[in-house]
Amino acid sequence: TGAITSLQRQMEIQESELRRIRSEKELLQKQLREREAQLQVVSDKFCSLTEEQRQEEAVVMMEEENRNLQQVVTEQESQLAEQNNLISELQETIRQLRVEAVTTRLHLQKQKQAQEEIQNQAEALQHKELQTRMALEIISSKFERYRNKIIQVTFSVEGSHEPQGELTDNEVLEALQKIINERAEFQHKLKHKGSK
């Protein structure tokens, strides 16, 4: 936004300079028209003189006026050429500034879109994380209930001793394995004796 504002400010300065130069150009053209009007007045004045005076004075005045007008025309043509060059340069500068402003706007728009995409991805990840945590809590709760049932069944067998304090998973597995081994041994003895 700052870059666009700076570019717009530069464009306004350049356009103001362009208007000033065009105004000066119009002033020079106006002065040239005034010179032409003066020449017309001098020409009309010659008409009221006698032929001989007219010719003599006409030669002197026209030579002087021609020199003055030639100098003015030369100066004005030079100034107009400089102003035309400056106008062309200013127009090119304004064109470049407009291109830069458009480029900057496009760049800012792309950055905004990228930021929105990142924001959307972050929100999606947060949502997924929340779902994962909820699923983990459900699984942990189920696992804990299942583990408690195993402990309850394992130590409710006749001859088992009530556990003292918190049991580790290995201790639960050892107790369960002991029950399985005892039952397998008991079944083996029954088969050996021929009982069904």
N, C-alpha and C positions, 0 to 999 in steps of 0.2 A: 504493500500500500504506500509506503514511503517512497519507493522507487517510482511508482506511477505518479504520485503527487509531484515529485521532483521533475519528472519528464514533462508533465503538464505545465509546470511553472516555466520550464525552459521554452516550451512551445509558445506560451503566451508572450514571453519576452521577445522571441523571434518574430512572432506575428505583429507585435507592437512596433518593432524596428522596421518591418516590412511596410506597415501603414505609414510610418514617418517618412520613409524614402519615397513612397508613392506620392505623398503630399508634396515633398520637395520637387519631385518631377513635374507635378501639375503646376507648381509655382513657376518653375523655369519655363514651362510651355506658355504660361500666361505672360511672363516677361517678354518672351519672343513675339507673342502677338501684339503686345504694347509697342515694341520696337517697329513692328511692321506698320502699326497705326501711325506712329510718328513719321515714318518714311512717307506714308500717304499724305500726311499734313504738309510735309515739305514739298512733296510733289504738287499739291494743290496751290501752294504759295508761289511756286514757279510760274504757274499759269497767269498770275496777276502782274508779272513783271514784263518789261519790254523784251522783245526777242533777243536783242544783243545782251542785255543784262541777265536775262533768263539763261542764256547759253553760258555766259561767264560764271555766274553764280552757281548755275546748275553743275557745271564741271567741278568747281571747288567743293561745293557742299556734298555733291554725290560721291566724290572721291573720299572726302572725310567720313561721310556717313557709311560708305561702303567699307572703309577700314574698320570703323567702329562696329558695324554690323557683322563683318567677317570675324572680328575678334570675339564678339559676343556669341555668334553662332558656333565658332570653334570651341569656346569654353563650355557652352551649353551641351554641345555634342559630346565633348569629353566627359562632362559630368553625367550626362544621360547614359553614356556607355558604362561608366563606373557604377552607376546606380542599377543599370540592367544586370551587370555582373553580380552586384551585391544581392539583388533580388533573386537571381538564379541560385546563388549560394544559400540564401536564407530559405528558399523554397525546398532545396535539397536537404538542408538541416532539419526543417520541419517534417519532411517526409521520413527522414531517418528516425526522428524522435517519435513519430507516430508508429513506425514499425517496432521500435524498442518498447513503446507502451503496450502494443498488442502482444509482443513476445513476453513481456513481463506478466501481463494478465493471464496468458496461457500457462506460464510457468507456475503462477500462484494457484491457478485453478487445478493443475495437476497435483501440486503439493497438497491442496485441500482434499482432493479425491483420495490421494494416498493416505492422508491422515485419517479420513473417514473409514477407509478399508482397514487400517490398523486398529482403529477403535472398535469396529465391528468384530474383528478377529479376537481382540482382547475380551470383549463381552461374551463371545461364543466360548472362549477358553474358560472364563470365569463360570459360565453356566455349566460347562462340562465338568469343571472341577467340583462344583457344588453337587452335581449328580453323582460323581464318583465318590465323594465323601459320604453322601447319603447311602449309596450302595455298600460302601465299606462298613459303615455303621450297622447296616442291616445284617451283613455277612458276619461281622464280629459278634453281634448279638446272638445270631443263630449258632455260631460256633461255640460261644460261651454256654448256651443252653444245652447243646449237644454234649459238651465236655462235662457239664454238671450231671447230666443224666448218666454218662459213662461212669463217673465217680460214684454216683449214688448206687448204680447197679453193682458195680465192682465191690464196693464195701458193704453192700447189704447181704452178701452171700454168707451163709452160716460159717462161722469160724474166722471171719475177717474181723480185723480190729478197726475201730473208728479212727480215721486219720487225724493226726495232731497238726493243726495249722494248715497253711497253704501248701498244696501239692504241686510238684513240677509235672510237666507232661511225661517225662521219663518215668517218674514214680508211678503215675497212673498206668502207663503201658506195662511196666514190670508187674504190677498187681494184676492187671487183666491177663497178661501172659501166664502168670502163675495159676490163675483159675482155669484157663484153657488147658494147660498142661495137666493139672489135677484131674479134670474131667476126661481128658483123653486117656490118662492112665487108668482111671476108674472104668471107663468103657472097655479098655483092653482086658482088664481083669475079669469083667463080666463075660466077655466073649471067651476068654480062656476057660472059664468055668462052665461054659455051655448055656448060659442064660440068654434069653432073648433080649 
